[in-house]
Amino acid sequence: METMKRIWNNRRAKDTTIQVIFLVVVLAAIAFIVNNVIVGMNRLGMSLDFSFLSRTASFDISGDKLISYSATDSYARAILVGILNTLRVAFIGIILATVLGTIIGIARLSKNWLARTIAKVYVEIFRNTPLLVQMIIWYSAVFLTLPLIESEVTLGNALYFSNRGVAIPWVGDATSATWIWGSVLLIGFIVGLLLYRFKLKQQMALGQNKRPYLWLIGAILFAGIASFLITMQGPFQLSIPAINANGRSYVGGFILSPSFGAILIALVMYTAAFIAEIVRAGILGVNKGQREAAYSLGLKESTALRLVIFPQAYRIIIPPMTNQYLNLTKNSSLGVAVGYPEIVTIGNITLSQSGRAVQMIIVMIACYLLFSILTSIFMNLFNKFTQLKER
């Protein structure tokens, strides 16, 4: 009894004991749940294994596929299609939402009344409207209301708009000059980066605007022109879309299907509203004296924002921005409502056909967990790279 009293009065020993007890309780609860699942599956004559993934899926995936797939492929390949589609909409969505959200966030602080008001109205509308509602509106009221493919709207026989999607010219197969373009552009980028750093040092030393970024852009453009003069052809063939022989779909180019377009636009517009507020809060979180000091040095408002305000606002912006990236990736699971074949859509079909509910839930959880961990690691590294170095 005396020993227990001494342990309890020792703060470090008490904290360790409580943590150990809590860990034991959590592990016991997990073991209890797993045991119940295994026992229940055994009663049904099933086992907790994933060998069913090698069986033939026997269902087709229409629309968006980044890899070839047919009904004779395995469940594993079908799930891979869903994973790639999820990554596709998440990756593009994160980039577009970041750009749009940053612009809206800066506009929220603009001295122009019209720009400030439009940005505020945008944030209030899209932030307070459920994402699923927005997704269904884009799908049903926008894409499906486009003309039938038989009477599609076309621009120069290169751009097509119909209820089967939007088809635009896109990068095609590589040419014999691809490696030459790649090598010359890489050299141009390296030279441009060296010129950028050199001009930036000159600017810091002389106090004169040397426009270092123009030297970087110029070096890359010069490399592109040199590549074309050397090869007299582009690095890739241009893929022009056209209507298929059956008159029911498009071939070639980049096809923005109604389901992909609806989920992408809804995710971007919705997430950008939250990112805009994060950017606005980050800018306002920088000490007001920093802005006044920049103006006193004669810096324009845009220059002060780029060189003084934003570098200090990163440390405030990045952590909550990471949460929005994670939310966007997880919210892509709502694509099932508009028929987009992401991991949840494919998982539900596989679950209903194979009857392996527990295994498919585990697969979907593992996928989103992996996406979240990788995103968090990347953003933490980026945060560490951009944080201010203290003396």
C-alpha positions, 0 to 999 in steps of 0.5 A: 500500500505504501509503495502504491502511495509513493508511485501515485505521489510521483508525478512521472510514475503516475503519468506513466502508469496512467498511460500504460493502463490506457494503452492496455484498455485500447489494445484489449478493446481492439482485440475484442473487436477483432475477435468478434469479427473473426468469430462472426465471419467463421460462423458464416463460413468466411475468413479474414483474408484478401485472396479474393482480390485475385479473382475476376471482377466481372464488372466494367468501369465506364468513363474515367480510367487512367489504366486499361481495365476490362471486366475480365480483370481482377478485383485488385486491378479494379481497386487500383483504377479507383485509387488512381482516380482518387489521386487524380482528382485530389492532386488536380483539385489541391493545385487549383484550390490553392491557386483560387483560394489564394487569389480570393484570400488576397482579394478579401483584403483588397482596397477595391470595394468591388473585388473585396465584395465579390470575394466575400460573397464567394466565400459565404456562398460556397463555404456555407453550401454543402459540398454534396449539393454543389456536386449534384448541381454541377453534375445535373444542372450544368454538365447534363444540360449541355447539348446531346453529342449528336448536336454538340457545340464545337469550336474549330473541330478541336473543342467539343461540348456535350452532355458526354463531357468536354473534349479539348486538344491534349498532349499525345505520344512522345516524338523522336525529339522528346529527349532532346527537348528534355535535355535542353530544357533541363540545361536552360532551367539550371542556367536560368536558376543560376542567373536568378540567384546571381541577379538576386544577389545583385539586387540585394547588394545594390538595392536596384530591381534586377528582375531576377525572375525574368532571367529565369523565364527568359532562359527557359524560353530560350531553351525551348526556342533552341530545342525547336530550331534543333529538331524542327518539331515539338516534344509531343504529338498533339492529340486532337479530339474527335467523335467516335465512329459510333457517335456516342463518345469522344476519342483522342485529346483530353476528355473531361467527363461530366462526373469528373468535371462535377466532382473536380469543380465542386471540390475546388470551389468548396475548398478554395472558400476555406483556403481563402479565409486561411490566407486572409487570416495568415496575412492579417496575422503578420505584424502590422509594423512589417507592412508599414516598414515595407511601404516606408522603404518604397515597396509597392503593395504587390512587392511588399506582399510577395517579399515581406508579408507572404514569407512571414505568413507561411508559418500561419497558413501552412498548418491549417492549409494541410487540413484542407488538403486532407479534407479535399482528398477525403471529400472525393469519396462523395464522387459516388453520388455522381458516378465517378469511379473513385476508391469508394465507388469501386469499393462498394461495387466490389463489396456487393459482388464479393460479399467481403465487407470487412476486407473492403472497408479495411482496404478503403480505410488503409488507402485514405490513411496512406493518402493522409500520411503522405500529404502530412509528411510532404506538407511538414517538410514544406513547412520546415523548408519555408519557415523563417530561420532564427538567428 
